[in-house]
Amino acid sequence: MRYQPEHKRRTRDRIVRNAARKFRAEGLNGPGVVSLMKASGLTVGGFYKHFRSKDELLADAIAQGFSDSSERIRSSLQDVPCQDRWKELVRFYLSTEHCDRPDIGCPVAALATEIARAKPSVRKRIAGLMKEWVEFMPGATATQRERNFFVIFSAMAGAVSIARILNEPAERQKALDSMRDHLLHSF
């Protein structure tokens, strides 16, 4: 039976969305192709009808993770004045909800060390997606906003990563709150 091109695109999108969640939840080396295809209700035999390699799926899945996370963040920023958007971004990123849900949160907080080991083409694509947040950063010039982005984003991703290591909810909250307060009062 022949499928319409739209069916193939929807199937590919479903695989990418499922992979985005599974990679963030289990790490880049956690789920294999069999597991990813099964999560999408498909057999492993169909993988190469949609992707040239696992690296292609990996790049698309991480990009989808950024897209998912960005959508949630951007929608929460719509009614916030431009100059305060970075503060709301910090509050959202350093929330317990974001920390406790790596499967739907920022891919950097969940996968930074693993992304750093990915092929250069994957890293380049992800770096471009990360830098989309520069526009929200404080600073009078593009150079200042970019510098502040690297400081703020690195601090937030690091704080979430550390908080996820901590077993006690009170310690997790303290780590998140400490970084949030520090960032909001430092810029």
Backbone as ProteinMPNN parsed JSONL, in Angstrom:
{"seq_chain_A": "MRYQPEHKRRTRDRIVRNAARKFRAEGLNGPGVVSLMKASGLTVGGFYKHFRSKDELLADAIAQGFSDSSERIRSSLQDVPCQDRWKELVRFYLSTEHCDRPDIGCPVAALATEIARAKPSVRKRIAGLMKEWVEFMPGATATQRERNFFVIFSAMAGAVSIARILNEPAERQKALDSMRDHLLHSF", "coords_chain_A": {"N_chain_A": [[0.837, -1.181, 0.0], [0.586, 2.177, -0.875], [1.606, 5.165, 0.678], [0.508, 8.521, 1.203], [2.484, 11.504, 0.608], [2.129, 13.318, 2.696], [1.439, 11.683, 4.845], [3.853, 10.364, 5.312], [5.42, 12.53, 6.164], [4.048, 13.28, 8.51], [4.407, 10.952, 10.011], [7.207, 10.928, 10.267], [7.517, 13.299, 11.73], [6.23, 12.51, 14.097], [7.967, 10.522, 15.01], [10.259, 12.09, 15.483], [9.308, 13.88, 17.492], [8.745, 12.058, 19.574], [11.31, 10.996, 19.94], [12.638, 13.307, 20.764], [11.575, 13.736, 23.351], [12.31, 11.283, 24.58], [15.152, 11.289, 24.358], [15.796, 13.539, 25.949], [14.86, 12.646, 28.384], [16.252, 10.221, 28.832], [18.844, 10.491, 27.937], [21.325, 10.842, 25.315], [22.505, 8.45, 24.588], [20.82, 6.645, 25.669], [18.083, 5.72, 24.618], [17.735, 3.431, 21.965], [17.533, 2.934, 18.38], [15.557, 0.993, 17.977], [13.963, 1.233, 20.297], [13.148, 3.918, 20.015], [11.657, 3.851, 17.654], [9.675, 2.029, 18.377], [8.373, 3.487, 20.377], [7.047, 5.21, 18.781], [5.206, 3.642, 17.619], [6.067, 2.035, 15.557], [8.075, -0.198, 13.496], [11.549, -1.109, 13.575], [12.494, -1.45, 11.042], [11.455, 0.529, 9.393], [12.906, 2.794, 9.892], [15.012, 3.86, 8.232], [13.587, 4.798, 6.117], [12.857, 7.231, 6.812], [15.03, 8.603, 7.885], [18.492, 9.336, 7.296], [20.475, 8.592, 9.018], [21.193, 7.821, 12.512], [22.292, 10.074, 13.614], [21.129, 12.131, 12.13], [18.48, 11.945, 13.011], [18.98, 12.485, 15.695], [19.911, 15.197, 15.64], [17.604, 16.439, 14.616], [15.771, 15.758, 16.614], [16.813, 17.035, 18.903], [16.624, 19.659, 18.045], [13.846, 19.751, 17.853], [13.26, 19.484, 20.55], [14.243, 21.944, 21.48], [12.467, 23.595, 20.131], [9.976, 22.812, 21.234], [10.372, 23.502, 23.953], [10.954, 26.226, 23.658], [8.544, 27.201, 22.605], [6.796, 26.953, 24.785], [8.037, 28.705, 26.587], [8.108, 31.158, 25.14], [5.357, 31.655, 24.826], [4.674, 32.236, 27.434], [5.884, 34.656, 27.712], [4.598, 36.579, 26.239], [2.887, 38.661, 27.241], [4.595, 40.139, 28.729], [6.574, 42.987, 29.365], [9.11, 44.029, 27.034], [11.705, 44.666, 28.134], [11.684, 43.211, 30.462], [11.539, 40.571, 29.849], [13.716, 38.781, 29.894], [14.007, 38.362, 32.61], [11.677, 36.974, 33.267], [12.142, 34.718, 31.754], [14.339, 33.671, 33.145], [13.086, 33.11, 35.597], [11.217, 31.153, 34.779], [12.914, 29.146, 33.685], [14.432, 28.408, 35.894], [12.609, 27.17, 37.509], [10.87, 24.815, 39.624], [9.17, 23.142, 38.228], [10.3, 23.087, 35.604], [12.779, 21.997, 36.215], [12.09, 19.48, 37.255], [11.118, 18.101, 35.067], [12.791, 16.918, 32.802], [12.23, 15.669, 30.397], [10.527, 17.309, 28.938], [11.7, 19.732, 29.05], [14.358, 22.181, 28.587], [16.74, 21.173, 26.213], [19.472, 21.637, 26.616], [19.94, 21.788, 29.391], [19.364, 19.166, 29.997], [21.055, 17.643, 28.342], [23.605, 18.719, 27.783], [26.403, 17.938, 28.14], [26.47, 15.64, 26.627], [25.652, 16.529, 24.11], [27.846, 18.06, 23.518], [29.646, 16.138, 22.746], [28.729, 15.305, 20.361], [28.584, 15.067, 16.732], [30.248, 17.621, 14.771], [28.425, 18.947, 13.001], [25.952, 18.572, 14.227], [26.371, 19.878, 16.671], [26.783, 22.49, 15.739], [24.296, 23.157, 14.66], [22.699, 23.073, 16.985], [23.922, 25.036, 18.568], [23.241, 27.312, 17.122], [20.468, 27.329, 17.543], [20.372, 27.719, 20.306], [21.376, 30.314, 20.517], [19.297, 31.872, 19.691], [18.053, 32.941, 21.837], [19.427, 35.157, 22.621], [18.363, 37.641, 21.964], [16.562, 38.225, 24.004], [18.024, 38.908, 26.195], [19.464, 41.019, 28.785], [20.989, 44.212, 28.176], [22.56, 46.915, 26.468], [23.662, 46.853, 23.962], [24.197, 44.693, 21.103], [26.469, 43.153, 21.51], [26.747, 43.23, 24.308], [24.355, 41.956, 25.05], [24.822, 39.415, 23.962], [27.08, 38.586, 25.449], [25.946, 38.607, 28.026], [23.997, 36.675, 27.624], [25.558, 34.302, 27.388], [26.607, 34.15, 29.989], [24.253, 34.132, 31.632], [22.664, 32.028, 30.532], [24.421, 29.837, 30.733], [24.73, 29.734, 33.507], [22.092, 29.198, 34.314], [21.514, 26.682, 33.056], [23.486, 25.135, 34.248], [22.729, 25.337, 36.963], [20.224, 24.04, 36.948], [21.049, 21.498, 36.162], [22.684, 20.773, 38.36], [20.758, 20.916, 40.416], [19.119, 18.804, 39.659], [20.631, 16.66, 40.38], [20.535, 16.611, 43.12], [18.964, 14.989, 45.852], [17.121, 15.691, 47.843], [14.135, 17.526, 47.949], [14.061, 20.115, 49.115], [16.727, 20.925, 48.988], [17.098, 20.962, 46.222], [15.316, 23.011, 45.537], [16.536, 25.127, 46.877], [18.953, 25.38, 45.457], [17.993, 26.156, 42.916], [16.552, 28.506, 43.58], [18.613, 30.089, 44.653], [20.308, 30.566, 42.438], [18.491, 31.819, 40.711], [17.803, 34.166, 42.2], [20.334, 35.334, 42.38], [20.974, 35.854, 39.656], [18.859, 37.593, 38.895], [19.382, 39.788, 40.46], [21.868, 40.611, 39.638], [22.029, 41.714, 37.116]], "CA_chain_A": [[0.0, 0.0, 0.0], [1.336, 3.411, -0.972], [1.145, 6.248, 1.537], [0.626, 9.883, 0.693], [3.653, 12.207, 1.16], [1.739, 13.928, 3.984], [1.502, 10.616, 5.846], [5.266, 10.152, 5.623], [5.875, 13.686, 6.939], [3.454, 13.183, 9.856], [5.075, 9.845, 10.696], [8.548, 11.401, 10.606], [7.345, 14.265, 12.825], [5.901, 11.757, 15.307], [9.214, 9.89, 15.459], [11.127, 13.153, 16.008], [8.746, 14.356, 18.77], [8.972, 11.015, 20.581], [12.753, 10.943, 20.193], [13.001, 14.505, 21.539], [11.245, 13.468, 24.757], [13.098, 10.162, 25.101], [16.549, 11.702, 24.514], [15.908, 14.423, 27.111], [14.591, 11.869, 29.597], [17.157, 9.086, 29.02], [20.179, 10.775, 27.424], [21.504, 10.541, 23.896], [22.873, 7.049, 24.414], [19.816, 5.806, 26.315], [17.2, 4.986, 23.711], [18.257, 3.035, 20.663], [16.601, 3.083, 17.266], [14.43, 0.089, 18.21], [13.125, 1.862, 21.32], [12.567, 5.143, 19.465], [10.627, 3.487, 16.679], [8.587, 1.396, 19.123], [7.637, 4.573, 21.034], [6.236, 5.848, 17.736], [4.289, 2.646, 17.09], [6.624, 1.552, 14.294], [9.153, -1.173, 13.604], [12.869, -0.576, 13.257], [12.703, -1.542, 9.599], [11.05, 1.763, 8.731], [13.739, 3.935, 10.303], [15.776, 4.458, 7.126], [12.67, 5.448, 5.18], [12.651, 8.589, 7.325], [16.293, 9.231, 8.29], [19.713, 8.763, 6.717], [21.293, 8.048, 10.105], [20.736, 8.19, 13.851], [22.728, 11.462, 13.831], [20.111, 13.016, 11.563], [17.378, 11.934, 13.971], [19.462, 13.162, 16.888], [19.884, 16.651, 15.408], [16.203, 16.856, 14.489], [15.119, 15.595, 17.914], [17.264, 18.105, 19.797], [15.983, 20.872, 17.522], [12.44, 19.676, 18.27], [13.257, 19.779, 21.984], [14.344, 23.406, 21.603], [11.213, 24.165, 19.636], [8.952, 22.563, 22.254], [10.696, 24.308, 25.119], [10.831, 27.634, 23.271], [7.115, 27.518, 22.476], [6.241, 27.143, 26.133], [8.617, 29.914, 27.17], [7.647, 32.329, 24.379], [3.951, 31.939, 25.123], [4.601, 32.847, 28.761], [6.5, 35.983, 27.645], [3.834, 37.461, 25.354], [2.331, 39.835, 27.915], [5.654, 40.717, 29.567], [7.302, 44.049, 28.655], [10.37, 43.563, 26.416], [12.872, 44.8, 29.016], [11.568, 42.277, 31.582], [11.384, 39.195, 29.361], [14.817, 37.946, 30.338], [13.744, 37.999, 34.008], [10.66, 35.928, 33.247], [12.838, 33.545, 31.237], [15.114, 33.142, 34.274], [12.135, 32.518, 36.557], [10.676, 29.918, 34.203], [13.976, 28.156, 33.525], [14.876, 27.962, 37.212], [11.453, 26.716, 38.281], [10.823, 23.401, 39.987], [8.505, 22.436, 37.126], [11.275, 22.854, 34.543], [13.812, 21.108, 36.748], [11.571, 18.137, 37.474], [10.633, 17.499, 33.827], [13.78, 17.003, 31.726], [11.676, 15.151, 29.145], [9.865, 18.38, 28.191], [12.427, 20.973, 29.287], [15.437, 22.6, 27.697], [17.7, 20.11, 25.914], [20.815, 21.939, 27.13], [19.997, 21.366, 30.796], [19.294, 17.708, 30.057], [21.976, 16.907, 27.472], [24.751, 19.543, 27.363], [27.675, 17.22, 28.017], [26.358, 14.681, 25.531], [25.632, 17.301, 22.864], [29.23, 18.486, 23.285], [30.368, 15.024, 22.123], [28.089, 14.98, 19.077], [29.312, 15.504, 15.542], [30.258, 19.086, 14.604], [27.214, 19.454, 12.34], [24.891, 18.589, 15.242], [26.697, 20.95, 17.621], [26.585, 23.782, 15.067], [22.847, 23.403, 14.587], [22.193, 23.327, 18.332], [24.448, 26.345, 18.985], [22.399, 28.322, 16.476], [19.177, 27.356, 18.232], [20.572, 28.328, 21.629], [21.632, 31.743, 20.395], [18.052, 32.592, 19.425], [17.619, 33.587, 23.078], [20.23, 36.363, 22.862], [17.502, 38.818, 21.831], [15.839, 38.479, 25.246], [18.963, 39.196, 27.278], [19.677, 42.428, 29.106], [22.176, 44.83, 27.576], [22.258, 48.024, 25.565], [24.169, 46.551, 22.618], [24.179, 43.275, 20.73], [27.628, 42.521, 22.153], [26.417, 43.052, 25.726], [23.314, 40.926, 25.154], [25.444, 38.116, 23.708], [27.901, 38.256, 26.633], [25.03, 38.281, 29.117], [23.388, 35.388, 27.289], [26.453, 33.203, 27.758], [26.682, 34.082, 31.455], [22.955, 33.769, 32.204], [22.241, 30.708, 30.075], [25.319, 28.844, 31.338], [24.399, 29.643, 34.931], [20.791, 28.523, 34.474], [21.628, 25.263, 32.697], [24.285, 24.51, 35.302], [21.939, 25.247, 38.193], [19.222, 22.983, 36.776], [21.781, 20.221, 36.174], [23.066, 20.494, 39.757], [19.54, 20.652, 41.183], [18.623, 17.466, 39.309], [21.463, 15.682, 41.084], [20.186, 16.632, 44.537], [17.84, 14.117, 46.181], [16.14, 16.345, 48.708], [13.42, 18.622, 47.289], [14.439, 21.412, 49.688], [18.042, 21.273, 48.441], [16.868, 21.322, 44.818], [14.691, 24.335, 45.507], [17.544, 26.095, 47.309], [19.874, 25.583, 44.332], [17.28, 26.926, 41.888], [16.26, 29.843, 44.108], [19.867, 30.83, 44.813], [20.749, 31.038, 41.126], [17.498, 32.781, 40.229], [17.984, 35.441, 42.912], [21.629, 35.906, 41.992], [20.89, 36.398, 38.3], [17.93, 38.717, 38.84], [19.968, 40.954, 41.144], [23.197, 40.908, 39.109], [21.99, 42.339, 35.791]], "C_chain_A": [[0.884, 1.246, 0.0], [0.725, 4.481, -0.074], [1.336, 7.587, 0.851], [1.858, 10.54, 1.317], [3.35, 12.849, 2.528], [1.81, 12.908, 5.117], [2.951, 10.388, 6.287], [5.804, 11.295, 6.481], [5.338, 13.62, 8.369], [4.116, 12.072, 10.661], [6.471, 10.259, 11.148], [8.482, 12.382, 11.777], [7.049, 13.559, 14.146], [7.15, 11.086, 15.878], [10.117, 10.939, 16.113], [10.616, 13.65, 17.362], [8.977, 13.33, 19.881], [10.448, 10.911, 20.937], [13.198, 12.134, 21.029], [12.728, 14.286, 23.022], [12.142, 12.371, 25.34], [14.572, 10.538, 25.293], [16.709, 12.59, 25.742], [15.705, 13.659, 28.406], [15.678, 10.846, 29.889], [18.587, 9.348, 28.578], [20.303, 10.329, 25.976], [21.85, 9.087, 23.635], [21.856, 6.095, 25.032], [18.963, 5.035, 25.333], [17.888, 4.652, 22.393], [17.182, 3.214, 19.6], [15.363, 2.205, 17.487], [13.445, 0.722, 19.192], [12.419, 3.105, 20.786], [11.445, 4.838, 18.482], [9.422, 2.854, 17.386], [7.731, 2.453, 19.821], [6.724, 5.3, 20.057], [5.265, 4.869, 17.088], [4.749, 2.04, 15.776], [7.691, 0.5, 14.549], [10.459, -0.523, 13.171], [13.131, -0.571, 11.752], [12.353, -0.267, 8.853], [11.937, 2.963, 9.018], [14.387, 4.626, 9.106], [14.885, 4.98, 5.989], [12.487, 6.922, 5.565], [13.956, 9.334, 7.614], [17.47, 8.54, 7.614], [20.569, 8.084, 7.785], [20.679, 8.428, 11.444], [21.165, 9.625, 14.162], [21.722, 12.46, 13.268], [18.91, 13.096, 12.509], [17.776, 12.697, 15.228], [19.384, 14.68, 16.734], [18.451, 17.155, 15.327], [15.477, 16.784, 15.83], [15.543, 16.689, 18.887], [16.659, 19.431, 19.348], [14.508, 20.895, 17.916], [12.312, 19.973, 19.76], [13.364, 21.272, 22.238], [13.042, 24.067, 21.195], [10.101, 24.012, 20.677], [9.149, 23.465, 23.463], [10.499, 25.793, 24.82], [9.381, 28.066, 23.15], [6.504, 27.808, 23.83], [6.754, 28.44, 26.739], [8.081, 31.157, 26.458], [6.19, 32.661, 24.679], [3.802, 32.586, 26.501], [5.172, 34.266, 28.77], [5.669, 37.005, 26.871], [3.358, 38.74, 26.023], [3.346, 40.534, 28.814], [6.362, 41.813, 28.765], [8.681, 43.564, 28.196], [11.544, 43.573, 27.382], [12.841, 43.818, 30.191], [11.499, 40.813, 31.145], [12.502, 38.283, 29.829], [14.592, 37.487, 31.779], [12.707, 36.875, 34.088], [11.246, 34.616, 32.723], [13.635, 32.875, 32.354], [14.186, 32.461, 35.274], [11.58, 31.186, 36.049], [11.735, 28.821, 34.194], [14.393, 27.565, 34.871], [13.706, 27.58, 38.117], [11.569, 25.228, 38.596], [10.201, 22.586, 38.86], [9.497, 22.104, 36.009], [12.333, 21.851, 35.003], [13.326, 19.663, 36.834], [11.115, 17.418, 36.206], [11.656, 17.613, 32.704], [13.231, 16.537, 30.376], [10.967, 16.215, 28.312], [10.586, 19.717, 28.331], [13.506, 21.243, 28.255], [16.429, 21.455, 27.469], [19.098, 20.379, 26.471], [20.94, 21.484, 28.574], [20.004, 19.852, 30.921], [20.47, 17.02, 29.384], [23.28, 17.629, 27.129], [26.043, 18.746, 27.178], [27.64, 16.205, 26.884], [26.324, 15.386, 24.175], [27.052, 17.731, 22.508], [30.057, 17.399, 22.612], [29.796, 14.64, 20.761], [28.944, 15.486, 17.927], [29.232, 17.023, 15.398], [28.992, 19.648, 13.955], [26.037, 19.535, 13.321], [25.135, 19.739, 16.207], [26.437, 22.329, 17.008], [25.102, 24.131, 15.009], [22.286, 23.778, 15.948], [22.677, 24.677, 18.843], [23.619, 27.471, 18.372], [21.045, 28.454, 17.157], [19.286, 28.001, 19.609], [20.659, 29.842, 21.517], [20.398, 32.552, 20.02], [17.571, 33.348, 20.66], [18.402, 34.851, 23.399], [19.343, 37.607, 22.849], [16.786, 39.188, 23.119], [16.744, 38.959, 26.384], [19.089, 40.693, 27.548], [20.957, 42.928, 28.441], [21.762, 45.879, 26.56], [22.688, 47.739, 24.131], [24.075, 45.052, 22.354], [25.319, 42.522, 21.403], [27.352, 42.261, 23.634], [25.363, 41.962, 25.916], [23.905, 39.536, 24.917], [26.295, 37.68, 24.899], [27.002, 37.836, 27.788], [24.305, 36.961, 28.874], [24.277, 34.243, 27.741], [26.552, 33.052, 29.272], [25.378, 33.545, 32.035], [22.557, 32.346, 31.814], [23.112, 29.605, 30.679], [24.984, 28.642, 32.809], [23.085, 28.892, 35.144], [20.889, 27.033, 34.178], [22.431, 24.51, 33.757], [23.5, 24.328, 36.589], [20.889, 24.147, 38.095], [19.904, 21.619, 36.812], [22.172, 19.82, 37.586], [21.831, 20.141, 40.579], [19.001, 19.25, 40.894], [19.425, 16.361, 39.987], [21.014, 15.534, 42.538], [18.918, 15.815, 44.805], [16.738, 14.821, 46.951], [15.463, 17.509, 47.989], [13.818, 20.009, 47.812], [15.806, 21.862, 49.162], [17.922, 21.684, 46.975], [16.331, 22.746, 44.725], [15.698, 25.416, 45.891], [18.528, 26.401, 46.177], [19.231, 26.447, 43.257], [17.036, 28.367, 42.348], [17.513, 30.694, 44.217], [20.347, 31.388, 43.481], [19.781, 32.073, 40.569], [17.707, 34.149, 40.873], [19.283, 36.124, 42.517], [21.539, 36.556, 40.607], [19.999, 37.643, 38.241], [18.491, 39.975, 39.495], [21.309, 41.376, 40.57], [23.173, 41.653, 37.774], [20.997, 43.474, 35.769]], "O_chain_A": [[1.821, 1.348, 0.791], [-0.489, 4.685, -0.057], [2.227, 7.752, 0.017], [2.246, 10.184, 2.429], [4.217, 12.91, 3.4], [2.203, 13.248, 6.233], [3.236, 10.24, 7.475], [6.56, 11.057, 7.423], [6.071, 13.871, 9.325], [4.359, 12.229, 11.858], [6.873, 9.977, 12.277], [9.289, 12.307, 12.703], [7.555, 13.96, 15.194], [7.361, 11.086, 17.091], [10.676, 10.695, 17.182], [11.408, 13.823, 18.288], [9.359, 13.69, 20.995], [10.797, 10.754, 22.107], [14.045, 11.989, 21.911], [13.565, 14.619, 23.861], [12.667, 12.507, 26.445], [15.179, 10.146, 26.289], [17.661, 12.417, 26.503], [16.315, 13.991, 29.422], [16.007, 10.612, 31.052], [19.464, 8.517, 28.815], [19.496, 9.544, 25.478], [21.525, 8.549, 22.576], [22.007, 4.877, 24.933], [19.1, 3.816, 25.222], [18.544, 5.501, 21.789], [16.054, 3.602, 19.903], [14.244, 2.635, 17.21], [12.239, 0.742, 18.946], [11.24, 3.326, 21.066], [10.406, 5.5, 18.487], [8.277, 3.123, 17.021], [6.506, 2.335, 19.857], [5.746, 5.93, 20.459], [4.579, 5.214, 16.125], [3.934, 1.584, 14.974], [8.152, 0.327, 15.678], [10.459, 0.496, 12.48], [13.915, 0.24, 11.26], [12.904, -0.01, 7.782], [11.737, 4.034, 8.445], [14.315, 5.849, 8.983], [15.385, 5.54, 5.013], [12.03, 7.74, 4.767], [13.983, 10.564, 7.591], [17.455, 7.33, 7.387], [21.292, 7.128, 7.502], [19.764, 9.249, 11.509], [20.471, 10.324, 14.9], [21.489, 13.514, 13.86], [18.39, 14.18, 12.774], [16.983, 13.473, 15.762], [18.849, 15.367, 17.604], [18.122, 18.189, 15.908], [14.661, 17.65, 16.144], [14.707, 17.215, 19.623], [16.232, 20.233, 20.178], [13.979, 21.947, 18.274], [11.366, 20.636, 20.185], [12.671, 21.812, 23.1], [12.577, 24.997, 21.853], [9.376, 24.964, 20.966], [8.211, 24.109, 23.935], [9.942, 26.527, 25.636], [9.025, 29.176, 23.548], [5.782, 28.79, 24.001], [5.986, 29.192, 27.34], [7.648, 32.106, 27.112], [5.833, 33.835, 24.775], [2.899, 33.396, 26.71], [4.967, 35.004, 29.734], [6.014, 38.187, 26.855], [3.425, 39.808, 25.414], [2.984, 41.429, 29.577], [6.714, 41.594, 27.606], [9.334, 42.784, 28.888], [12.3, 42.604, 27.45], [13.862, 43.612, 30.848], [11.411, 39.917, 31.986], [12.253, 37.116, 30.132], [14.94, 36.361, 32.136], [12.848, 35.944, 34.881], [10.887, 33.536, 33.193], [13.608, 31.652, 32.493], [14.472, 31.359, 35.741], [11.488, 30.215, 36.8], [11.483, 27.702, 34.642], [14.67, 26.37, 34.974], [13.806, 27.66, 39.341], [12.278, 24.487, 37.916], [10.646, 21.475, 38.57], [9.532, 20.974, 35.524], [12.725, 20.961, 34.248], [14.069, 18.733, 36.52], [10.761, 16.241, 36.264], [11.417, 18.338, 31.738], [13.715, 16.965, 29.329], [10.816, 16.046, 27.102], [10.133, 20.725, 27.789], [13.556, 20.617, 27.196], [16.902, 20.841, 28.426], [19.832, 19.436, 26.767], [21.935, 20.862, 28.945], [20.591, 19.312, 31.859], [20.856, 15.926, 29.796], [24.002, 17.17, 26.243], [26.704, 18.878, 26.148], [28.662, 15.94, 26.251], [26.9, 14.896, 23.204], [27.419, 17.762, 21.334], [31.065, 17.699, 21.972], [30.322, 13.752, 20.09], [29.9, 16.235, 18.125], [28.266, 17.642, 15.845], [28.539, 20.727, 14.335], [25.227, 20.458, 13.249], [24.214, 20.491, 16.528], [25.931, 23.227, 17.682], [24.71, 25.266, 15.279], [21.481, 24.704, 16.053], [21.914, 25.396, 19.489], [23.333, 28.468, 19.035], [20.534, 29.561, 17.327], [18.395, 28.741, 20.026], [20.081, 30.566, 22.329], [20.439, 33.782, 20.026], [16.778, 34.284, 20.55], [18.073, 35.549, 24.358], [19.554, 38.526, 23.641], [16.433, 40.351, 23.312], [16.248, 39.373, 27.432], [18.855, 41.522, 26.668], [21.882, 42.159, 28.181], [20.743, 45.743, 25.882], [22.142, 48.317, 23.19], [23.895, 44.255, 23.274], [25.148, 41.377, 21.82], [27.686, 41.195, 24.152], [25.465, 41.144, 26.831], [23.529, 38.581, 25.597], [26.233, 36.522, 25.31], [27.262, 36.832, 28.451], [24.031, 36.217, 29.815], [23.811, 33.315, 28.402], [26.578, 31.93, 29.779], [25.391, 32.61, 32.836], [22.159, 31.553, 32.667], [22.602, 28.561, 31.087], [24.959, 27.512, 33.297], [22.978, 28.055, 36.04], [20.404, 26.21, 34.955], [22.094, 23.382, 34.116], [23.594, 23.285, 37.235], [20.683, 23.402, 39.053], [19.389, 20.686, 37.427], [22.012, 18.662, 37.972], [21.848, 19.181, 41.349], [18.485, 18.586, 41.793], [18.933, 15.243, 40.143], [21.107, 14.45, 43.114], [17.928, 15.931, 44.082], [15.555, 14.567, 46.727], [16.147, 18.391, 47.471], [13.902, 20.964, 47.04], [16.015, 23.05, 48.918], [18.566, 22.638, 46.537], [16.819, 23.568, 43.949], [15.71, 26.495, 45.299], [18.891, 27.559, 45.968], [19.861, 27.372, 42.745], [17.28, 29.319, 41.607], [17.486, 31.886, 43.911], [20.747, 32.549, 43.4], [20.204, 33.09, 40.018], [17.78, 35.165, 40.182], [19.327, 37.342, 42.341], [21.984, 37.689, 40.421], [20.356, 38.633, 37.603], [18.122, 41.091, 39.13], [21.846, 42.407, 40.976], [24.203, 42.172, 37.345], [20.824, 44.123, 34.737]]}, "name": "protein", "num_of_chains": 1, "seq": "MRYQPEHKRRTRDRIVRNAARKFRAEGLNGPGVVSLMKASGLTVGGFYKHFRSKDELLADAIAQGFSDSSERIRSSLQDVPCQDRWKELVRFYLSTEHCDRPDIGCPVAALATEIARAKPSVRKRIAGLMKEWVEFMPGATATQRERNFFVIFSAMAGAVSIARILNEPAERQKALDSMRDHLLHSF"}
